[in-house]
Amino acid sequence: MLRLRQAVLDQLPNWARPDDPVLRYSLRREQRPPTAMRWLWRLSAALVVSALLAMSLLAYDVHTPLGMSGRDGSALHTVFYFPLLIVQWAVLVIALLSASNAVPNERQRGTWEDLKITSHGAEKMVRAQWAAVFYQMRWALIFLIAMRLIFAGLMLADLTDYQGYRLELSISGITPQVSSEAAVILLAALLTAALLQLPVLIGLNAAVGLVLSTAFRRRGLTSLARLVGFLGMSGGLLLCLSAGQSVLDSTYTYERMSMLARWIGLLLAGVFGDQGLRFMDLQTYLQTWTDVDYGVLLGAALLAVVVVEVVLTNVLLMLAVRLAWRPEPE
C-alpha cells in the first residue's frame, strides 16, 4: 500500500505533494488531531448519505426511483444514482467555496503579504490551495470514484449478455454506422471520460474559486461573488441535468426536441449535470445510440470536453496567480 501511495505521489508536481511546505501550511487544519466538531460533522455527513440511500432504496421498491423515471437499468446503479448525485453536488460546492475563501482568510490573519514577498510565494500559495481542495475531500472523492469503478465493471460484465454479441446488436441500424471495433473504442472513451469528469470538474471549480478569491480585495465583494458562483453553479447543474433527463426519460418535451437538441442535452448532462453518472449503466447508454443520431459519439465528445476542462483549469490558475501578484492597495 505504501509503495502504491509513493508511486502515485511520484507522478505529482512538487507543489502538489503532501511534503511541500506551502501545501502543509494550507493543510494545517487537516494535520491537527480531529476535534469533537469535526467528528460530529463526519458523523452527520455519513448519516445524511445513509438516509439518502435508504430513501432511494424505498423509492426503488415502489417502482419510483429517485432521479429517473423508471428502473429499467441495473438495480445497483438505479438505487445509488440519486445519493451519488447529491454527494457530487456537495463536493463541487465545497470545492468552489473553500477555494474562494482561501486568500480572504490569509488576509484576515495578516499573513497574505508575508506569503507574497517570498520567492514565488503567491504562485505557490495559489497552487497549494488548489491541491489542498483534493486532499481535504479525499475520502469523499475516493468513495465517488470507487462507485464509478464498480459501475464500469458492471458495464463490462453486461457486455457478455446475448452470448457476447450485445455490442454488435446495439450498433445495428444506428446513425452513423460504426464497426464493432470502433464501438469498443467509443465505449472505452465513455468509461474514461466518466471516471475523469468528476475530479477534473472539482479541479475546475476550485480554480474558479481561486480566481474569485484573488479578484476581489474586499471581503464583502468576495462573499457576494461566492454567492453568485454558488447559485450559478447549482442552477447550471440543475438545467444541464434536466436537459439530459428530458431525453433519457422521454419526458413530454422529448418529442418536440430536434435530434441536435437531444444530443446537446445528453452532452450537457454528461459534462456538468451528473458528470456522466447516468451513462454508467450499459442499457441506458446503449439506448442513446439507438434513440439519438450520433449518440454513439457521445463518449468521444465527453472525453474531448475533459481535455478542454483541464486546459481551462490551467488557464484559470495562471489568472489567479496574476491576480494574486497585484500589489495591495494602500
Secondary structure, DSSP 8 states (H G I E B T S, - for coil): -HHHHHHHHHTS-GGGSTT-HHHHHHTHHHHS---HHHHHHHHHHHHHHHHHHHHHHHHHHTT--TTSS---S-HHHHHHHHHHHHHHHHHHHHHHHHHHTHHHHHHHHT-HHHHHHSTTHHHHHHHHHHHHHHHHTHHHHHHHHHHHHHHHHHHHHHTTTGGGTHHHHHTTT-SS---HHHHHHHHHHHHHHHHHHHHHHHHHHHHHHHHHHHH-SSHHHHHHHHHHHHHHHHHHHHHHHHHHHHHHTT-TTGGGS-HHHHHHHHHHIIIIISTT-GGGSHHHHHHHHHHSTTGGGHHHHHHHHHHHHHHHHHHHHHHHHHHHHS----
